């Protein structure tokens, strides 16, 4: 039992499985009720205060606006590389997320992931660059009233 909210509610932590090559736009397309929290992050999501009479006659509904993925096609080699990067990212994220939850819930000092080699750290940095392109972390952490908790510094 966690002392933090279950994702995707307010002040919750996205699980490692949330992160994949389809990115936040795909998650929002599958969970359209959350699109309202990302107005300003995606250009086609407009606040209801800006809806003009023309758009209202077209029955503009923010939940029906399709968001395009950042990655559309990949070669086999790119797919393998990106999947390896996501696997490493999720491994580190899971470890650090558990350390953060343990800290918040039990007050124990967090012991974050320690990279075994310089190469692993370098690969993680590459993975983080990819994940940052697919997930706008600052917007996720600050999205209106959601304030999702991002348990490790993955954004600049």
N, C-alpha and C positions, 0 to 999 in steps of 0.2 A: 504494500500500500504506500503510495507516494504522498508526501505532504504538498506537492505541487499539483496544479490543475492538469487534467487529462487533455492532451492536444486534440483539437485545435482551439480550445477555449482560451480565455484571457489569462495572461501570465503563465502560459504553458510552454513546454520545451518540445519543439518538433522532434520526433523520433528519427533515428538514423535512416530508416526505410523511406522517410519523406524525401530524401535527397537522391535524385536519379537524373539521368541524362535528359529527361523531358522538361525538367525545371519547374519553377513556380507557376509559370503560365499554364502548364498542363494540369497541375494540381487545382488551380483556380477554375479551369474549364470543367473539371470534375466535381468541384465544390463551389458552384457559382454564388452561393450566399455570401462568400467571403470576398468577392470582387469589390464590394463597396469599401472595404478597408484599404484598397490599393489604388484608389483614385489618385492620379498624379504619378504613379509608378508606370502605368501603361497609358499610352496616348489616347486610346479610344474609350477609356473609362471616364465618363463625365459626371460631375456632381449634379444632382437633381436641380440645384439652383441655376445651372447654366443651360438647362434644357429649354430650347426655344420652342415657339409654337410649331415650327416646321418639324423638329425632332419629336415633339409630343404627338403630332398627327401621324408620325411614322411608328408610334408606339415604342419608343426607345425604352429598353429595359436593360439596366446594367448587367443583370445576370445572364442575358442572352448574347452579350457581346463576346464573340470568339477571340481568344488571345492566341496569337501565333507563337509557336515554339522558337527558341533561339537556335536550336539545332534541327535541321530538316533532313539532311542526308549525310551519311558517313560511309567511308570506305570500310572494308573489313578490318584493315589495320587500325584505322582511327577508332572504330568501335571497340576493338580489343584494348587499345591504349586507354580510352576514356573509361571503360568498365574497370580496368585495373586501378585507375586513378580514383574512381568513386569507391571502390572496395577499400583502398587505403584511407580515404577520407572518412568513410563510415566507421572504420576500425578506430581511428583516433577520436572521432566525434563521440562514438559510443563510450569509450574509456573516459573521456573528459566530461561527458554529460553525466555519467554515473558518479564521477568524483564531485561534480557540482551539486547534484541532487543530495549526495551524502553530506556535503557541507551545509546546504540550506536546511535540510531536514534534521540532521543530527549534530550539526555544529563541528564536525570533524574537519580538520584542515584538508583541503583537496590535494590529492597527489595526481597531477596531470601526467599525460602520456609522455614517456621519455623515448626519443628516437634511438634506435639501436646503432645506426650508422649515419654518416653524413649523407649518403646516397638516399636513404629512406626519408630523411628530412627534406632533401631536394625534391624527391618525388612527391612528398606531401605538399610542398610549396606549389608545385605544378598543379596538383589536384585542387588546391585551394583557389588558384587562378581560374580554373575551369568552373568550379562550383560558384565562385563569385559572379561569373558571367550569367549563370543560369538562375541564381537566387539573389535578389537584391536584399542583402542582410540588414542594412540600415533601415530600409523600408519595412522589412519584416519585424524588426525590433521596435520600430516606432509607429507601426500601422495603427493609426487612429486609437481606438481603445483596446486593441488586442494585446499589444506589448508582449509579443512572444519572446521568451528568454532564449538567447543564443549563448550557450555555456562556454564558448571559447572564442578567442578573437580571430574570426575568419574574414573580417572585412577591414578595409583601411579607411 
